[in-house]
Amino acid sequence: MPYGPHTPADRARMLATIGVDSVDALFADIPESLRAGRLELPGPEPELSLAARLQALAGRNRVDLASFLGAGVYRHYTPAAVDQILLRGEWYTAYTPYQPEISQGTLQSIYEYESLMAELVAMDVVSASHYDGAAATAEAALMTCRATRRERVLVSRAVHRHYRETTTTYFLGGGLAVEEIPLIATGPDAGTTDLGALERMLADQDRPVAGVVAGQPNFLGLLEPMAEIGRLAHAAGALFVAVVEPVSLAVLAPPGAYGADIAAGEGQPLGIAPQYGGPYLGILASTDALVRQIPGRLVGMTTDLDGQRAFVMTMRAREQDIRREKAASNICTNQALLALAASVYLTTIGPHGLKDVAALGAARAAELETALAAAGAPRLHPGPYLNEFVVRVPDAPAVHRRLLDRGILAGLVLAEAEPDDPSLADGLLVCATEVTTEDEIARFATELADARTPGQVAS
């Protein structure tokens, strides 16, 4: 039974004041089929039998799979210190730290996160409290529109589909346009952003572009010519958004090094376990020139009246909470617990440790490529990659299901993830990280060779 402090008399007085006959009338503009209904919950159950039923449901989860799934969320070793610190009760709050005098710990944790992330992406400003990589990317695209006063954003088709769809959803209400940049279909650069098509789209003088969004590595695991994409965007007066994977930044050039105006991405690889879609951590950073456009929370360090170090919320528009129609963004939930996980992870392993994580993942991926090619599943795209790539497997969905029955999670079926792209119909997007073992790779290759339909030959 939902709790509400208002009596029927209270509700009657409020309805009379606004001139409405009933609470239902307040929702008249919402089609009845879309309104929330009563929860169809089963009746009460004794605790012992309920516990047994829940245990049976939990037992359906597979925790014994050799996993080669990446596609935006990655398995990494998390030092024990990360979860141990997160267990401390003082961090468990979604409340925004409005009052600095009683929120110094929370504010400092956000400040440390933003400082570490700024160093990692080599950019001036980092904000906190973004829900995930998709939301951060959509916010970055909106920033380009506000900063340039233009209404058209170009997003590479090699950016994660969820990120593209989230950005499109964000843009619908404001009448803004999202257009997808096609990929190169054949040749050594297949699977990366088509620079010729991008240049032609930018040349439309009647519809100027606010921003160009590309990923590094891209969704297919390939490395993009980010400096050239940024050059083309800037030549047309547009801003450049780089969607990055944070662990890769230990070995790849950071967004600030190739002229990105904004960086966005998913912080899950930094000490946050893969889990049913969240909670995760959206990364959003920018140059100083865009500091007044960046949503979320910026925390600064200063001194109080006694000369002691103090942390405060910096350059944050109150419109986010009060005058929402004027807000740059309505991010209100405090995601500092996930930011703290990333801070502890980065601090614990350090810059050399992060480089080792990225390098070992790349080495394991190279071993995986060799093993799968020998099993009859060659790479689909010839370009350079880091630790994720696409292999060609005829009838990939069926093979994927057969491998799952054998305890192998053979990456992502691209025919299901990107159904509109026929060139990916036989593709499996596979990934290796530092926790992938040689035995798992050998097992995957053996089972794949056996699971493929007899007589299949991958060209």
N, C-alpha and C positions, 0 to 999 in steps of 0.2 A: 504494500500500500504506500503510495507516494506521500511524503510529508510536505505539508504547506502550512505556513503560520496564519493564513487568512481564513477567517470564519465566513460562512455564507453571507452574513450581514456585511462584512468588509467588502466582499466581492460585489454585492448588490450596490453598495455606495459608489464603488469605483466605476462600475458599469454605468450607473446613472449619471455620474459626473462627465463621462466622455460620450454619453448619448447612445449607448449600445445596449441592446436588449439581453444578450447572452454572451458567454465566453466563446461559444461556437461561431458567433457572428464575426469575431475577430479574425477567423481563419477562412472566411467566405471566399477569398480570392484564390485559395489553394484548392485545386481539384480534390474531391473527396477520396479518389483512389490513391492520392499521394500523401494523405494525412496519416499521421501516426495512429496506430490502433492499439488495442489492448494486447499485452503479451500473452501468448498462448503457452503458459507454463504448466507442467504437470503438477499434480497434487503433492502434498508433503510426503516425505519418505524417511524412514528411520536412518539415522546417521550411518550405521554399519552397512546397510545395503546401498546407500548413496555413495559411500566411500568405495565400495566394491565396484559399483557401476562406473564411477569416474576413473578408477584405476584401470578398468578394462578399456575405456576410451583412450587413456594415455598410452596403453600398451600397443595401440595401433600405430603410434609414431615409430618410424624407422630410424634407429640411431646406429645401425651396423653397416651403413652403406659406405663404400669407397666413393667419395664425392669428387667430381670434376666440374661442379657447377660454379659459375661465377656470375657473369651478366649483371654486374652492379653491386653485388653483395659477396664478400669473400671470407673464406676461412683463414684465420691467422692464429698463431699462438698468442695468448694474452697472459702477460705476467700476473702472478697471483696478487700482487700489490694492487692492481686495478680494482678487482672486485672487492677486495678487503676494505679499501678506502670508500668505495661506493656504499658499502653496508652501513657506514656510520649514519646515525639517524639525523644528524643536523643537515645532511644534504638532501634528504627526502622531502622536497617541497616543490610544487609547481607554481608557488607564489612569486610574483614579480617583485624584485627588491626595490620598492619605491623609496623606502626610508633608509638612507645610507647609514644612519647612526646605529641601526640594529641589524644591518645586513652586510657588515664588512666582510665576513667570511665568504658569503655567496658572491659579492662583488669582486673580491680578489680572485676567486676561482674563475670567474668569467674573464677578468683582466688577463690572468695567466694563459688561459686558452687562446684569447685573441692575440696575445703577444707571440705565443708559439706558432700559431697558424700563420700569422703575418710573415714570420721568418720562413716557414715552409713554402708558402706561395710567392714570396718575394714581392709583396704588395703592401701599400701603406696602411690600409684600414681593413679590419675584420669585424664583422658583427656576429652576434650570437642569437640563439633561440629560433633557428629555422628548423622546420620539422624533419626534412629529409632532402636528399639531393634533387629530387624533382621539384619540390617547392622552392628551393634555393635558386634553381635554374629559372623557374618562372619569375621569381622576384628580380633576378638579374635582367631578364628580358624587359620587364616593366621599367626598370631603372633606365634602360637605354631610351625608352619612349619619353619618360619624364625629362631626361637630360637634353635630348635633342629636339623635343616637341614634334617628333615624327610618329607615325602610327603603323609602321610596317617593320617586322622583324623576320630575318631569314635564319632558319635553323637547319643544319645539316641533317640529312636522313641517317647519318651514322651516329647521331646522338641517341641515347637510350629512348626507346619508344615511349616509355612511361613519362620521361621528362618532356618529350614533345607534346604528348597528350595533355599533361598537366599545364604546360604553358598555353596551349590552345584554350583550355578551360578558363584559365585566368584572364585571357584576353577577350573572351566572349562578351562579358558584361560591359567592357569599355569601348566596344566597337573597333578594337585594334586587330591587325591582321598578322597572322603567322603563315609563312610560306616555307616549304621544304626545299633545300638545295639537293639536287640529285647526286648520286654517287657515280664514280667511274665504273663502267661495266666490265671492261676487259683490260688486259695489259698489266704491266708491273705495278700500277697504282690502283688496280681494281679494289673496290670496297672503301675507298677514301673519297673525300669531298671533291666534287668536280669543280676545279677552279675556273674553267672556262664558263660553265653555267653560272657560277657565282658572279663572275665579272659582268655577264650579260644581265643578270637580275639587278645588280647594283646600278647598271647604266640607265635604268628607267627613270628619267628625270621627272616624270609626272607623279611618280610614287616613290619618293625618297625613302631610304632605309634607315631605321633608327639603330639597329644592331644586328650583328652577325654572330651566331652561336655555333661553336664546333667543339668536339670532344678530343681529349688527349690522355690516354689512348681512346680511340672511339669505341662504340658499342661492339664492333666486330673484333676488337683487340688490336687494331692496326694503329700505327703512328701517323698522325696527320702533319702536313706542312703548315704548322700553326703560324709561323712568322709571315708566310706568304698570305695566308687567309687574313691575318691582321692588317697587312699592308694594303690589301685590296679594300677591306672595310674602311680603313682610315682615309684612303684616297677618295672614297665616295662620301666622306663626312659622317660615316657611321661609327658606332662603338663596337668593340670586339669583346665577346664573352667567351672565356675558355672554361669548359666543363672538365674538371680534372679528377683523377683518382689519387688520393693523398700519398699512398705508399710509393707510387711510381715517381713522385717528386724527389725521392732520394737519389734517383739515377737519371731522371729526365729533366730538361730545362723547366724551371718554374714559370708560371704565367707572366710574372713581372719581367722575366728575361726576354720574352719575345713580344712585348708591347701590349699585352692584354689590358683592357680598361677595367674589366670585372672578371673575377674567377668564382666559379660555383662548383659544387661537387657533393659527394656523399662521404661523410666522415666515419661510416660504419667500420671500415678496416682498422681504425685506430682504437682498438681495445673494446669493441662492441661486438657481441656474438651475433651471428646470423639468427634471425628469429621471426618467422611469420610476418614479415613486412614492417617490423618496428617494435619499439621506438628506435628511430635512427637519428642521425645528426646531419643537418644541412650546413654546408660550408658556404659562406658568402663573403667575398673580399673585393676591394676596389682601390683605385688610386685616390689620392687626396682630393683631386678635382671633383670627385663624385660623392664626397663624404656626406653632403646634405641630401643625397638621394637614397642612401642605403638604409633599408628598414632593419628592424631588429633592435638589439641592445649594444651600445658602445659604452665601454667602461674605461674611465681614465683614472690615473693616479695623481694625487695632489697632496697637500698638507693641510691639517686643521689649524684652528686658532692657537693651539699649543705647539705647533711645529711638528706634530706627529704625522707619519704617513697615513693617508686615507684614500679610500676608493669611492668613486662617485659615478653615477650614470651621466654620460656625456653626450651632448648633441642629440637628444632624443625628443621627438615631437610628442607633446601630450595629446595631440589629435588622435594618436593611435588608440587612446582609451576613452576620450571624451567626445570629440567632434569627428566621428568616424567617417563621415562623408568627405572630409578633407584629408583623411589619412593617406600617407604613401603606402601603408600596409597595415593590416590589422592583426599583426602577430602579437599575441598577448600571453600565451603559455610560456613559462620559463623552462627552457630545455637545458638548463645548466648542468643537470646530472650527467647527460650524455657528453657535454663539452668537458666536464671534469674527467670522465673516462678517457677521452682523447688526450687531455693534458697529462694525466698520470701515465698513460701508455707512452707518449712521446718522451716524457721526462725519464721514465724507467729504462727504455731501450737506447735513448740518445741518438744522435745523428748517425754514428757509425753502425749502431744496431739496426736502424731503419734502412740504411743502405744494404746491410746484409740480408734483411728480409726481402727487399726488392730483388737483389741479385740472385739469391737462392731460388726465389720463385721463377725468375727468368731461366735459370739453369734447369730446374725441374721441367719447365715448359718445353725447353729444347729437347730434353729426353723424351717427353711425352710425344712431341711431334715425330721424332724418329721412330718410336715404337708403333704409333698409330699408322704411319705411312707403311711400315713393314707389314702391318695387319690388313692393308688394303684400304686405308682411309687417309688419303693425302690431304694437304691443306687446300682450301678453296681459293685463297688469295695469296699471292706470292710476296707481298710487301712485308716490311719489318714489323715486329710485334714485341711485346714485353713478356707477358705471361698468360695470354689468352688468345685463342685463334679459332678459326672455323675449319672443320674437316668435312670432306664430302663422303657421305654414306648413303647410297641408294636406299630408298624407303626408310629414311631416317626415323620417322615416328615409330614404326613397328620395331626397328632394331633397338631403339631407346627403351621401349617397353620390355623387350626380351632381356635386355641388360639389367633393367631394374629388378626383374625376377631373379637375376643371378647376383644381386647385391651390388650392382654398379650403377651409380647415378651419372650417366654419360653426358653431363653438361645440359645445355638447353636446346630444345628442338626449335630451330628457326622457322620451320614451316608454320609453327603455331605462334611464335613470338612476332614474326614479321610476315603474315600471310599474304600481304600485297606485293611481295618481292619474289617473283618466280626464280630468280637466280640463287635464292637461298633455300629452295624447296628441299634439297638433299643435304642441308647443312646442320651440323651439330657444333654449337659454340662450347668449346671445352677450355678449362682453366686449370692451372697448377699454381700452388703457393708453397711457402717454405714448409708447410705441414704435410704436403703431398709426399708420399714415400716411393722409393724405387719399386717396392713390392706391389704397391697399388697400381703403378704405371704398367708393370709387367702383367698383372692380373687383368687390367682393362684391355690391353692389347690382345691377350689370349682369348678373353671372352668375346671381344668384338669380332675377331676373326671367325669364331665359332658361331656367333649369333647372326652374322650376315647370311642372307639367303644363298644357298649353294649356287655357284655359277655367276654370282654378281662380281663384276669387275668395275672398280671406280676409275673413271678416265681422268 
